[in-house]
Amino acid sequence: MALKRMDNVGIVVDDLETTIAFFRELGLELEGRATIEGEWAGRVTGLGDQCVEIAMMCTPDGHSRLELSRFLTPPVVADHRNAPVNALGYLRVMFTVDDIDETLERLSKRGAQLVGEVVQYKDAYRLCYIRGPEGLLIGLAQELG
C-alpha cells in the first residue's frame, strides 16, 4: 500500500486564540475546533487521560493543514519554541505566499519578527524565516518568475 498524503502538522501552543488569529492573517482558514479528551485519546498519544483544545487550520488550496493544540491536561513538559534553526527535531513550517514583503508587513502587526533577512535564491525564490506567536518558527517563500 502506498502513502496517500500528509494529513497535518501538529503544533502545541499556549495561547490558542492568538495563534489562530495569526495563522488566519497569514491566509489559513479555520476548519474547525474541538476539545479532545478521554482515555481513548490518551491511548493514541501515550499520555493517559488527557484534555486538549484543538483548532484545525487549512491552506486555501485545501491540501495542507495545521492542527493547533492547547493541552489542558496533562501539563506541557517541554518548550522548543525558541530553538534555533539548527536544533534537532521538528522545527518549522514553510508557506508559499504571493508577496513576501506584504505578508511580512501584515504579520508584523500580529507580532511576527523577521529572523535574519529576506534573501533571494537564484531567480526562483525569495525566502525568510519569522518568529510568530509564542516564538514559533515559520518559513515564508515567494516564487519568482
Buried (B, 14 or more C-beta within 10 A) or exposed (E): EEEEEEEBBEBBBEEBEBBBBBBEBBBBEBBEEEEBBEEEBBEEEEBEEBBBBBBBBBBEEEEBBBBBBBBEEBEEEEEBBEBEEEEEEEBBBEBEBEEBEEBBEBBEEBBBEBBEEBEEEEEEBBBBBBBBBBEBBBBBBBEEE
